[in-house]
């Protein structure tokens, strides 16, 4: 099953530089940052690409994935199919650093190992399952590229924007029961615990209908009816109108509270699933779907 455009990133837990060190320590840190710079970077994850731009490294990016679309400058970069990497094409780009996804340790192991043997630094950014882990990915990328200070500032700025969205959630006596549909007909898939969407719902004071499941799971129409969600949210690319029509055609769904109350919504899957510097925008879109 292909969860189109669900690209997720997470960190390896890294040490944060303390602000209480001596001037000598600070000078040493700056020196280490300067020495860590790379100037021919290939980013195989859209969220990593956006982070690199926020760290001021856009000019050093020589390649991105085929699903990268932000910022608009990425359209001028060499593109690589992250699901099927071509060793020769990557070598031709002459990268000195490749930022890959955690899953590529196995799916693209041979290709990336070959590049490492040719002197290319390969860093795997883990799958972010929470908003806090998104912040950690900023720090990881900042450490690798010698931009720790900018990465820490990015964390601080992003946290403020995210907290502003969370603080804007209206008070409810009871958490809304929400079904997240990440892949539609013929097979229905949803997000369970240990996923980015599950954490987003929790942050927005909502309840995931399928929190009892782990990871990305296939569910049936009958499963959804039993859960009786108050809100149904589609992230698979359909419009509100298209999603409502799809739900109606499934049959038996009229008894579900979300359908009866007209709370069947669609959101931009890319926007809410990309764990990068614009996470607040995705969180805001999901908030609006839940509470407006």
Order of alpha helices (4+ residues) and beta strands (2+ residues): alpha-beta-alpha-beta-beta-alpha-beta-alpha-alpha-beta-alpha-alpha-beta-beta-alpha-beta-beta-alpha-beta-alpha-alpha-beta-alpha-alpha
